[in-house]
Amino acid sequence: MKILQLCKYYAPILGGIELVEKTITKAHCDLGDQVVVVAFAESKKEEVGEFNESIYLVKQDLFFKSAPINFTFLFEFRKVLVKHEINRIYVHLPNPFMHEVLKYSQGFLKISSIDVVAVYHSDIVNQKFLGKLYNYYFSLNKNLYQFWICSSEKLWNSSPILSTINKSKMRIIPFCTEGHLEFKKRDKFTGKLLAIGRLVPYKGFEFLINTINKTNYELNIIGDGPEGQKLDSIAGPKVILHKRLNDEDKKILFDQCDALVVSSINRAEAYGMIIVEAFEAGMPVIASNLKSGVTYLVQHEKTGLVFETENSDELIQAVKRLENDERLYQTISINARDFFDSVLSYPHFREKIKNFKEKV
């Protein structure tokens, strides 16, 4: 099969969405398929990726409300399809521009019998009025996609877009990691917390820092972004902002810390690839009750603990439970790794992609 992925960005940029794109590429290449990737970059160029995939980097000419745009690609898109004899397209959503590219070429896609698959990562939440307007517009064109993939049934049921899709078109495929972290047996809580993510408002880092400042716990934050300077200014003596770290230094913190805290404040956090990484390392997770894919992963008192969003008292109580109940801490750690092995590992993901490929 000849696969095309339409992305916003692609590896070596590795946020959550980019990691999903990379593992889809890896899975299809492992299954003997040819993969082409189109993504935005600072300049236009072509290159070959880690799995021998063909990568077309499109110059980002405009950037509107976090959406990169290149109008020339509207006309280059069909050339890519023809040159590589594409059978199936994965488009990673939300991505307003790539949605318009597909809509513009809808007739060509139909006569060429090319399947279009929406890989749905999250709703547009943080753009209040524009988000609602775009969701309405998008819903009018949802038949552009023959199939939909999302990471959990909770996201499917809670999304205003996904909840309207016919069940026959939906596939639940939990996203996975590359499998670089090792399980660490965790006997007791020592007071070191970890948080990872881009330093943007919806991640809730301001709330998290203000909460941990009231305690004696150590908080390590990995990430950078526009909120960096503000967060630096409010960080207490036991809050350490590491900016970006290489893989080895990141692994060291996974070993040294006792629990991951996911403090996101809204459903823009629709799944949480960092949670999957924590489970891989056997690390308990304390997460906001977002009623999205986050709580599909972080099951209260099984694979982690859940607190009400932006509730400092509940967050501190959750941390204290892990500190004071060694048996609970150890059980959650083992359960987290078992959940990773049985549901979230790359071999399971590849098998689901294989089944999707063969049965659709």
N, C-alpha and C positions, 0 to 999 in steps of 0.2 A: 504494500500500500504506500502511496505517496502522500505524506502529511505536510500541511502548512500550519504553523502557529502564528497568529497575529497577536503581538504583545505590545505593551507600553514600553517596558524595558526588558533586558535579558541579561543572563550571566555574562561577565563576572559580577554585575550588580546582583546582590542576593538579599532582597527582602523576601517576605513570605510568598508573594505572587511569583516572583522570579524563581524561587525554589520549586514551586509547583510546575512552572513551565519547564524547568530543567529536568525534573523527574519524569514528566510526560515525554520529553525528548528521549531520555535514557530508556524508558520502557519501550517505546516504539522502535528505537534502534536495536535494542536487545531482541525484539521480536522480528527483526529482519526488514523493517520498513525504512524508507528514506524520509528524512525530515528536513524541512526548510523552515527557517524562523525569520520573521520580519519584526523589527523593533526599532525604537527611536534612539538616537545618539546625537552627539554634538556635531558630527560630520558624517557624510554618506560614505559607506564603504562596504565591501563584501569580504567575508572571512569564513574559515572552517572552524567549527566548534569542537569541544572536547569529545563528542561522540560521533564525529565526522558529519555533523549536520551542517547544512549550508545556511549561513547567517547573512541576511541583508539588513544593514543598518541604515535607516532613513534619517536624514537630517531633520532635527526638530526646529522648524521655522518659527512656529508660534507656540505659546503656552498659555492656555486660558483655563483658569480654575482647576489646575492640576491636570489638564488634558493637553498633551502634545499634539501638534497638527503639522501636516505637510501636504498641501493640496496637490502637488505634483504626483504623489503616490496614487491618487484617485485614478490616474490614467496609466500608471505603471503596473497597477495591481494585476490586470488581466495578462500582461506579459509574463509575470511571475507564474501565474497559474498554468499558462500554456507551455512555457519553457520546461517546467518541472512535472507536467502532466499530473497535477494535484487531484487526488480523490476525495480527501477530507480536510476540512479546515477546522482548527480549534481557535476560537477567539476568546481572549481572557477579558472578562467584564468585571467592573465597569470600564469601558473604553469608548467614549462617545465618538471619537474620530474613526476608529476601525469599524464601529457599527455603521457609520455613514458610508464607508468604503464598500462594505458588503451590500448595503441597501442600493447604492449606485450601480452595482454589478449584479443585482439580483436576477435579472433575466438571463445573463450569461451563465451564472451558476446553475440555474435550473436546466437550461438546454445542455449543459456540460455534465449533468448528473453529479455535481459535487456536493457532498454532505457538508452542512455547516453546523458545528457543535459549539454551543455556548458553555464555556467553563466559568461558572458564576461564583465570584469570590465574595462579594458583599454588595449591599445596597448603597446608593449614594445617600449618606446620612448627614454629613457635616455641612453641605451646601443646602441650607434650609429651603428657601423659596425655589432656587434654581434646581435643587435636587428633586423636589416634588414635581416641578414642571417637566423635568427631563424624564422622570419615572413614568409620568402620564404619556409623554411622547413615545418613550421606548415601548410601553405596553401596547401601543397601536401597531408596532412593527415587530412584535415578538414572534410572529409566524415565519420570520426570516430564518429562524433556527429550527432545524429538524429535530435536534436532540439537545438536552441540557444536562450538564454535570454539576453537582454541588457536593460539598464536603460532608454534610450531615443532614439528617431528616429535620433536626431542629431549625436549621437555617431555612430549609425548604418551606416548612410550615409557617415560619414567622416573617418571611420576606413578602412584602406587598407585590413583588414581581413574581417570584417563584411559586407562591401559593395559588396563582391563577393558571399555572401551566398544567396541561393534561398529564396525568400520571404516566401514561404510556411513553411520554417523551423524556421522562426524568430518569437519571441514573445517580445513585448515591455512591460516591467513591471517596472515602476519607483520604485526605492528602497525607503524604509521608515525607520523611527526611531521607537524606542520602545514606544514613547509617554510619556516621563517623564517631559517635560517642559510645563509650563503654559503660556498662552498668556498674555502679559503685554501691556496695552494701553500706547502708546508712543505719547506724545503730542509735544515734541520739542527736538531738538538735543542739547546736552550739551557739546559735544566735546570729548567724550570718545569712542574710537574705540577698536574692539576686533579682534584678529586673532587666529586661532587654527589649529594645524597640526604638523606633525613630522618635525623637524628642518633639512631638507635636501634641496639641492640646487633648485630642480624644484618647490618648494613651494614659491620661490621668496621673502623670508623674508629679505634677505639682501637689495634688492631693496625697500621693504616696509619700513624698518627701516630708510634707507637713505632718503627716501621721507618724512616720518613723522618728522625726525630730523629738517627739514626746516620749520616746522609749530609749532603752539602752542597746537596742539591736543595731547591728551593722547592715547597711544597705549598699550594695554595689549595683550601679546602673551602667549598662553597656548600650551605647547609641549616641547619635548626634542628630542635629536638626535645628530648626529655627527657635526652639524654646531653650536651647542650651545655656545661653547667658543668663536668662531669667532663673533657670533651675540652679545654676551655680550660685546665684546670689542668695538663695533661700536654703541651700544645703547646710545641714548641721555638721558637726565634727565627725560624725560616724556615717555620713553619706558620701560615697565616693563615686564620682562620675568619670568613667573610663573612656568616654568617646568611643571610637571604633577600635576593636582589637582583632589581631590575627587569630586564626583558628586555634593555634597552640595556646595562646594566652586565654582565649575563651574557654578551652577545655579545662585549664587550671582553675578558673573560677567556678566552673560546673562541679569540679571535685571539692573545692574549698567551701562552697556555700551549701546551705541546708535545705532551702526551699526557694522556689520561683514565685514571685508575686506578679500577677497580671491585674493591673489597676485600672484598665480602660473604663471609660465612663459612658460609652454608647455602643450601639450595634455596628459601628464601623469596624469594630473588632469582631469579625464574623466567624473566626475559627481559631487562629493562633498557632502558626508553625513553631513558634518558640516553645509552646506547650508540648508539642510532639517531641521536640529535642529534649526537653526536661524529662519526659517519660522514658525516653531512650536511655538516659543516664540514671533512671530510678529516682528522680528528684520529685518530691511532692510539690504540688502547685496550689497556691491560694489565689482564687480568682473572683472577680466581680460577677455578680449574678446578672448577666446580660441577656439570658434566655436566647442565646444564639448558639453557634457551634462551639463556643467556649464551654458551655455547660454540657454539651455532648461529650467533650473531652474530660473536663474536670467534674467528675461525679462526686457529689458531696459525701465525705467520709469513706469513699472507695478509692478514687485516684487523686483526691485532693480535698480541699475545703473551699466552700463558697461563702462570700459575704455580700451583703447588699451594697450596691454601687455607691461609692463616695461616703460610706459609713465608717468613720475612723474607729469607733468603738468595736464594731464587729470585726474589722480587719485585725486589730490588736488582739482581740479574743481568739481569733483563728490562729494567729502566730503563737499565742500562749498555749493553746491546746497542743500544738506540735511540740512545744518546749516541755510541757509538763506530763505528757502521756507518751512515753517511749514506745509502748506497744502500738498505739495508733500511728505514730510516726513511722515505725518500721513496716507496719502492714500497708500503709498507703504507698510507701516507697516500692514495695514488692508488687502491689497491685498495678501501680503505674507502669512498671516495666513489663508486667504480664500483658497489660492492655496494648502496649506498644508491640510486643512480639506477636500477639494474636490478631491485631487489627491494623496497626499503623506502620508496619515495617515495609520496606521496599518490595520484597517478594510478593506480599499480599497486594500491594498497589499494582504491580506489573500484571498479576493474574487478573485483576479487575479490568485493567486496560485491555488485556488479551480477550477476555469475555465480551467486553463492549465491542471490540473490533470484529469478533467472529459472529456475534448474534445480531448486530445492527446492520 
